[in-house]
Amino acid sequence: MELYIHLPFCKSKCRYCDFASYAGCEKHMTSYVEALLTEAETAARELPTREIETVFIGGGTPSLLPADLLELLLSGIHHTFELPRGIEFTTEANPGTLTMPWLETAVKYGVNRLSMGMQAFQPELLKTLGRIHSFDQVKESVNMARSTGISNISLDLMFGLPGQSIEHWRETLRAALSLQPQHLSCYGLIPEENTPLKADLDAGRLILPDEEDERIMYDEAIDLLSVNGYEQYEISNFARPGFACHHNLGYWRQIPYLGLGASASSMLPTTSGKAVYLRQTNPPGLQEYMQMVKSENWSRRETIAVTRDDAKFETMMLGLRTTQGISELAFDEMHGISLNACYGAKLADLEKRGLVCSQSGFWRLTRRGMDVQNAILVELMDE
């Protein structure tokens, strides 16, 4: 079982963000943490086990939480669940809000991995994104984290940004590498509806790079990071040997997880009807979420029953994101039917077209297949 905790507070909202995150709501932090701990205890009573394999605290901006509230939250999580010593325990942080007391508290309760959104090196691009930090603050935050004993550092980078050239992207990659992180996530920008950035793009105030330049940026990341000792283990993720994110790998391998907090999702096994597991998502609003917990009205969660056929397709969808691919043996063990029986004809056709390949019992996307992953999944969905 994996555990995800959502802290939706932000100093300011990034211009591209459509996540459940809220600026100027610090007055609700105490009530929110109390609601989180109540939800945790309620959920734990229903779980088959309280032992947790990985923890990930995301946001929002978890590092905006005052150190005393972080201590209240983490001590409560340790009281409610069993967290074996040394498990991967990640928290996100924003370089513009990270403090030494916050880091020391995090380390005290087992946090050993820090994920920070660097996004870009150039001040003008950070301004376009609505980021509140500079590269110097990223560097300072990395050094601060390492001084407290957190040596496993991950940085998020974005390409395909309005006004971003290929050389800008190379500079961003080189700047990130100069900090020697253990992990890098490189995401292509997806302009989301109802965000200020999307409004500027629609109005012509900002212009995206063309598709060819964006493809070159992605290739540059793969090549430069490989030369510098980072293995690509998923479409957007790169790590030094031994530092792939176990929490995210759990999602891609369909390990059950519990999500706590506003907008957090869970995927839990069930024996109800034809479903294999249930996917539940909490309400996104702060007040709506806290009222749900206070009233114990858990029916306010969105609940989707995932059938056996749905689960098989999700194995394909998630497994093909990884460079290791889909294990024929694991598919058989998980679903009680062979991969070949379910998708063999379609995979053989995709292989002939150079989009997937099979090796040592694994099916994976080729480099060309990665570029058209969504189209491949549409074809597999028709099976």
PyMOL commands that set and color helices and strands:
alter all, ss='L'
color gray80, all
select helices_A, chain A and resi 26-44+62-64+67-80+100-108+123-129+135-147+166-178+196-202+211-227+246-252+286-295+298-300+308-319+328-335+339-352+367-371+373-381
alter helices_A, ss='H'
color red, helices_A
select strands_A, chain A and resi 2-7+9-10+22-23+54-59+88-93+113-119+152-159+183-188+231-234+237-239+257-260+265-269+275-281+302-307+326-327+356-359+362-365
alter strands_A, ss='S'
color yellow, strands_A
deselect
rebuild
show_as cartoon
